[in-house]
Protein backbone atom coordinates (compact mmCIF):
# COMPACT_ATOMS: atom_id res chain seq x y z
CA UNK A 1 0.00 0.00 0.00
CA UNK A 2 1.36 3.38 -1.06
CA UNK A 3 1.47 6.07 1.60
CA UNK A 4 1.30 8.65 -1.16
CA UNK A 5 -1.30 8.15 -3.88
CA UNK A 6 -0.73 9.97 -7.14
CA UNK A 7 -3.33 10.71 -9.78
CA UNK A 8 -3.82 10.40 -12.58
CA UNK A 9 -1.48 7.55 -13.39
CA UNK A 10 -1.08 8.70 -17.00
CA UNK A 11 -1.73 12.05 -18.67
CA UNK A 12 -1.32 12.87 -22.36
CA UNK A 13 -1.91 16.41 -23.55
CA UNK A 14 -1.19 18.71 -26.47
CA UNK A 15 1.55 21.31 -26.31
CA UNK A 16 0.19 24.55 -24.88
CA UNK A 17 -2.44 22.95 -22.66
CA UNK A 18 -2.43 23.08 -18.87
CA UNK A 19 -2.29 20.09 -16.56
CA UNK A 20 -2.52 19.27 -12.87
CA UNK A 21 -1.27 16.18 -11.07
CA UNK A 22 -2.15 15.28 -7.51
CA UNK A 23 -0.44 13.64 -4.57
CA UNK A 24 -2.65 12.57 -1.65
CA UNK A 25 -2.20 10.84 1.66
CA UNK A 26 -4.14 10.10 4.82
CA UNK A 27 -0.96 10.92 6.77
CA UNK A 28 0.46 14.31 7.68
CA UNK A 29 3.90 15.04 6.27
CA UNK A 30 6.41 17.57 7.55
CA UNK A 31 7.28 18.32 3.92
CA UNK A 32 6.68 16.97 0.44
CA UNK A 33 8.94 16.90 -2.56
CA UNK A 34 8.33 16.68 -6.28
CA UNK A 35 10.76 14.97 -8.64
CA UNK A 36 10.74 14.65 -12.42
CA UNK A 37 12.27 11.60 -14.04
CA UNK A 38 13.02 11.55 -17.75
CA UNK A 39 13.35 8.24 -19.63
CA UNK A 40 16.68 6.58 -18.93
CA UNK A 41 17.61 8.99 -16.16
CA UNK A 42 17.28 9.28 -12.41
CA UNK A 43 14.69 11.46 -10.65
CA UNK A 44 15.61 15.13 -10.37
CA UNK A 45 14.33 17.18 -7.46
CA UNK A 46 12.07 20.05 -8.56
CA UNK A 47 10.87 21.51 -5.27
CA UNK A 48 10.32 20.93 -1.57
CA UNK A 49 7.22 22.37 0.11
CA UNK A 50 7.30 22.63 3.88
CA UNK A 51 4.49 24.87 5.11
CA UNK A 52 0.78 24.02 4.97
CA UNK A 53 -0.87 26.14 2.29
CA UNK A 54 2.45 27.02 0.70
CA UNK A 55 2.57 27.79 -3.00
CA UNK A 56 5.86 27.71 -4.90
CA UNK A 57 6.41 28.65 -8.51
CA UNK A 58 9.16 27.42 -10.77
CA UNK A 59 8.69 29.12 -14.16
CA UNK A 60 5.55 27.46 -15.59
CA UNK A 61 5.25 24.97 -12.72
CA UNK A 62 3.18 25.78 -9.63
CA UNK A 63 3.37 23.57 -6.56
CA UNK A 64 0.91 23.70 -3.69
CA UNK A 65 1.02 22.03 -0.28
CA UNK A 66 -2.36 21.41 1.31
CA UNK A 67 -3.32 23.29 4.46
CA UNK A 68 -3.39 20.05 6.45
CA UNK A 69 -0.07 18.91 4.94
CA UNK A 70 -1.63 15.70 3.62
CA UNK A 71 -1.69 16.53 -0.07
CA UNK A 72 0.05 18.45 -2.80
CA UNK A 73 -0.53 19.38 -6.39
CA UNK A 74 1.62 20.29 -9.35
CA UNK A 75 0.17 22.52 -12.06
CA UNK A 76 1.93 23.10 -15.36
CA UNK A 77 0.85 26.04 -17.50
CA UNK A 78 1.28 25.93 -21.28
CA UNK A 79 2.96 22.54 -21.25
CA UNK A 80 5.87 21.91 -23.60
CA UNK A 81 7.32 18.63 -24.92
CA UNK A 82 10.26 19.15 -22.55
CA UNK A 83 7.85 18.70 -19.63
CA UNK A 84 7.38 15.05 -20.62
CA UNK A 85 8.40 12.67 -17.87
CA UNK A 86 7.43 10.77 -14.76
CA UNK A 87 6.46 13.09 -11.90
CA UNK A 88 7.00 11.64 -8.45
CA UNK A 89 5.99 13.04 -5.10
CA UNK A 90 7.84 11.97 -1.96
CA UNK A 91 7.59 12.62 1.75
CA UNK A 92 9.78 11.77 4.74
CA UNK A 93 8.59 8.98 7.01
CA UNK A 94 11.51 9.19 9.46
CA UNK A 95 14.67 11.26 9.72
CA UNK A 96 16.26 9.78 6.60
CA UNK A 97 13.70 7.74 4.63
CA UNK A 98 11.46 9.04 1.86
CA UNK A 99 8.22 7.38 0.77
CA UNK A 100 7.63 7.81 -2.95
CA UNK A 101 4.33 7.79 -4.78
CA UNK A 102 3.94 5.58 -7.84
CA UNK A 103 4.16 8.61 -10.11
CA UNK A 104 2.24 10.26 -12.92
CA UNK A 105 3.53 9.74 -16.46
CA UNK A 106 3.04 12.97 -18.41
CA UNK A 107 3.33 13.05 -22.19
CA UNK A 108 3.18 16.40 -23.98
CA UNK A 109 2.59 16.02 -27.70
CA UNK A 110 4.07 18.59 -30.06
CA UNK B 1 30.67 19.57 -9.50
CA UNK B 2 29.84 16.18 -10.97
CA UNK B 3 26.59 14.56 -9.95
CA UNK B 4 26.20 11.03 -8.66
CA UNK B 5 28.04 8.62 -10.92
CA UNK B 6 26.90 5.04 -11.45
CA UNK B 7 28.40 2.22 -13.46
CA UNK B 8 27.66 0.31 -15.49
CA UNK B 9 24.64 2.00 -17.09
CA UNK B 10 23.40 -1.29 -18.45
CA UNK B 11 24.12 -4.83 -17.34
CA UNK B 12 22.85 -8.02 -18.93
CA UNK B 13 23.75 -11.24 -17.19
CA UNK B 14 22.62 -14.80 -16.89
CA UNK B 15 20.81 -16.22 -13.92
CA UNK B 16 23.23 -17.39 -11.25
CA UNK B 17 25.97 -14.89 -12.09
CA UNK B 18 27.32 -12.31 -9.69
CA UNK B 19 26.50 -8.68 -10.43
CA UNK B 20 28.25 -5.66 -8.94
CA UNK B 21 26.85 -2.15 -9.30
CA UNK B 22 28.99 0.85 -8.45
CA UNK B 23 28.27 4.34 -7.19
CA UNK B 24 30.27 7.49 -6.54
CA UNK B 25 28.23 10.01 -4.51
CA UNK B 26 28.52 13.77 -4.75
CA UNK B 27 31.62 15.00 -2.93
CA UNK B 28 30.76 16.27 0.53
CA UNK B 29 27.53 14.30 0.80
CA UNK B 30 27.56 11.94 3.75
CA UNK B 31 24.30 10.08 3.17
CA UNK B 32 23.99 7.45 0.44
CA UNK B 33 20.96 5.48 -0.66
CA UNK B 34 20.46 2.50 -2.98
CA UNK B 35 17.03 2.19 -4.59
CA UNK B 36 15.39 -0.27 -6.95
CA UNK B 37 12.72 0.84 -9.43
CA UNK B 38 10.26 -1.48 -11.14
CA UNK B 39 6.95 -0.90 -12.86
CA UNK B 40 5.14 -3.00 -10.28
CA UNK B 41 6.65 -1.62 -7.08
CA UNK B 42 7.94 1.82 -8.03
CA UNK B 43 10.97 3.20 -6.17
CA UNK B 44 11.99 1.10 -3.17
CA UNK B 45 14.76 1.95 -0.73
CA UNK B 46 17.16 -0.97 -0.40
CA UNK B 47 19.80 0.37 1.98
CA UNK B 48 20.90 3.64 3.57
CA UNK B 49 24.43 4.59 4.63
CA UNK B 50 25.38 7.54 6.81
CA UNK B 51 29.07 8.43 7.09
CA UNK B 52 29.89 5.13 5.34
CA UNK B 53 28.02 3.07 7.96
CA UNK B 54 24.94 1.02 6.97
CA UNK B 55 22.06 2.37 9.02
CA UNK B 56 19.02 0.70 7.50
CA UNK B 57 19.17 -2.38 5.29
CA UNK B 58 15.59 -3.47 5.92
CA UNK B 59 14.77 -3.01 2.25
CA UNK B 60 17.36 -5.48 1.01
CA UNK B 61 15.24 -8.26 -0.49
CA UNK B 62 17.24 -11.24 0.73
CA UNK B 63 20.69 -12.53 1.53
CA UNK B 64 21.64 -12.56 -2.12
CA UNK B 65 21.92 -8.77 -1.91
CA UNK B 66 24.79 -7.03 -0.13
CA UNK B 67 26.12 -3.48 -0.10
CA UNK B 68 29.32 -1.88 1.05
CA UNK B 69 30.68 1.61 1.40
CA UNK B 70 34.43 1.35 2.06
CA UNK B 71 34.95 5.12 1.92
CA UNK B 72 33.04 8.36 1.43
CA UNK B 73 33.41 8.33 -2.33
CA UNK B 74 32.47 4.77 -3.30
CA UNK B 75 29.75 2.21 -2.73
CA UNK B 76 28.84 -1.12 -4.28
CA UNK B 77 25.67 -3.17 -4.45
CA UNK B 78 26.24 -6.83 -5.16
CA UNK B 79 23.78 -9.53 -6.12
CA UNK B 80 25.00 -13.11 -5.86
CA UNK B 81 23.54 -15.22 -7.34
CA UNK B 82 21.34 -13.12 -9.59
CA UNK B 83 17.82 -14.17 -10.57
CA UNK B 84 15.47 -12.98 -13.34
CA UNK B 85 13.23 -11.26 -10.76
CA UNK B 86 16.16 -8.98 -9.88
CA UNK B 87 15.76 -7.29 -13.27
CA UNK B 88 15.10 -3.61 -12.54
CA UNK B 89 16.73 -0.19 -12.61
CA UNK B 90 18.97 0.38 -9.61
CA UNK B 91 19.61 3.94 -8.48
CA UNK B 92 22.15 5.37 -6.13
CA UNK B 93 21.35 8.71 -4.50
CA UNK B 94 23.18 10.96 -2.07
CA UNK B 95 22.26 13.83 0.18
CA UNK B 96 24.27 16.43 2.06
CA UNK B 97 23.45 15.06 5.49
CA UNK B 98 21.01 12.87 7.35
CA UNK B 99 17.70 14.69 7.60
CA UNK B 100 18.37 16.73 4.47
CA UNK B 101 15.71 15.13 2.37
CA UNK B 102 16.84 16.61 -0.92
CA UNK B 103 18.30 13.58 -2.62
CA UNK B 104 20.39 13.64 -5.77
CA UNK B 105 20.03 10.58 -7.94
CA UNK B 106 22.47 9.00 -10.32
CA UNK B 107 21.43 7.94 -13.84
CA UNK B 108 20.80 4.36 -12.73
CA UNK B 109 21.93 0.92 -13.80
CA UNK B 110 19.44 -1.06 -15.87
CA UNK B 111 19.93 -4.71 -14.91
CA UNK B 112 18.55 -7.54 -16.98
CA UNK B 113 18.95 -11.09 -15.71
CA UNK B 114 18.10 -13.75 -18.27
Interface residues (C-beta under 8 A of the other chain):
Chain A: X2 X31 X33 X35 X40 X41 X42 X43 X44 X45 X48 X88 X90 X92 X95 X96 X97 X98 X100 X101 X102 X103
Chain B: X4 X31 X42 X43 X45 X48 X50 X55 X56 X91 X93 X98 X99 X101 X102 X103 X104 X105 X106 X107 X108
